[in-house]
Amino acid sequence: MTEIVVGLDDSPSAAAALRWAAEQSRVTGLPLRALCVWQLRKDDRAAGSREFAEAASADARARATRRVLDTLGKTAADVRWSLDVVEGLPGPVLVNSSRGARLLVLGSRQHTGLRRVVLGSVSHYCLSHAEPPVVAVPADVQ
């Protein structure tokens, strides 16, 4: 079965992307999989505590669930959605997780110039490497 995958973080553009992807899910009948990618900080990774990593993952899942419910509001019940929470680098995780999907939807923060060089661009990475079509949604799209 194909699905729509949407990247989820705490940015306004990710919220816009989630709303856009949810509408596509309703229109097409395809299930929606929200994908929250998080990373352990270098210091936390060095500590190597499995319990800490499990707690951080549970916290990321709780925050991501709340984000989906807050963003979609009452319309959340109208969409067949699921949530995956994965630790790793956002670009590669999104690309790998969207293989076989009908569509990958991302928020676009529209970094340019030096900011893009320093921070990188998850949406640019996905546009360059993803198998399915990628839709990059700016924050101001409702």
N, C-alpha and C positions, 0 to 999 in steps of 0.2 A: 504494500500500500504506500502511496506517495503521501507527502505531507508538506506543510509550510514550516520552515524553521525560522525563528526570529531570535536575534541576539538581544540579550537583556542585561542592562546595567542601570545605574541610578541617574542617567542623564535625561534631559528633556527630549533629546532626539531618539533615544531608545524607547521612551514612552510613546512618542509619535509613531515609531516603527511598529510597536506592539499593537497600537490601535489600528494602523493600516493593515497589518498582517491578520488581525482578528476579523476585520471586515472582509478580506480576501477569503479567509476560512469560511465565513458565513456564506459568501457568494458561491464559492466553489464546492463546498461540502467537504473539503480536505481538512484533516485534523491539523491543529496548530501545536508545534513543539517550541516552547520558550526555552532558550538555552542560556543559562547564567554561567559565565566562566570567571573564576576567581583564582587568585594566586597567593600562596604563602609568601610572606616577606622573606628576604634572604636570611635575616636573623632568626626568624621562626623556623625556617627550613634547617638551619644549622643546629638548632636545638634538638631536632629529630624526634620530638614527642608525638607519638601516634595519637594519644588522647587529645593533644592540642589540635592536631590536624582534623580529627573527627569532630571536635567541638566547633572549629572554624567552618567546616563544611556544613554542619547543622545550622549554624548561624547564617551562613550564606543562603541556604535553602529557605530559612524562615523569612529573611529579608526579601528574597526574590519572590516568594509566594505572596507576601504582602504587597510588593510592587505590582505584580500582575493583578491582584484583586483591586487595589486602589486605582490602577490605570484603567482597567476595563469596567469597573463598577458593576452595575446591575447586568450589563451585557456579557459578563464573564460566563454566566449560565447558558448563554446562547451559542457558545463556542466549545467544540471538543478540543480542549487544550490539555497539555501535559507540561511538566517542568523537569528539565535535567539541569543539575548543578555539577560542574566539572572543574577540577583544579588544573590549571595549565596556562599556556599562552593563548590569549583570546583568538588571534587570527588563525593559527593552525587548528585549534580545537573547533572553531566554527566551520572551517573548511572541511575537516575530517567528518564532523558530525552531520554536515549537510549533504554528504554523498548520497545519491539516490532520492533526495528531496525534489519536489517540484519547483521550490523557490527558496532562496535565502534572503531574509529581510533584515536590514541593519539600520541603526540610527547613524546619521552622518553629522559629525561635529564640524565638518568643513575646515579642518586645520589647513593652513597654507604656510608657505615659506619656511622660516626657521622653526616655527612651532611644529610643523609636520615632520621636519628632519629630526628634531630632538625627541618628540613623543611617538613618532611613527603614526601610522593610520591603519586601524583594524579594517575599516571599510575598504581602503585601497588594497590591502593585502587580500581580502576576500574577493574583491572585484578581479584581481589578477590571478587568483588560484582556485576559486570555487568551481565545482562541476555544474551546479544548477545556475540559472539566471539569478543575479543579485539585484535587489532593489535597495537603494540607499535613500533613506527618508530623513530630511532635515527636521529640526526641532519645531519649526513653525507650521508643519502640516498637521491638520486636525482630522 
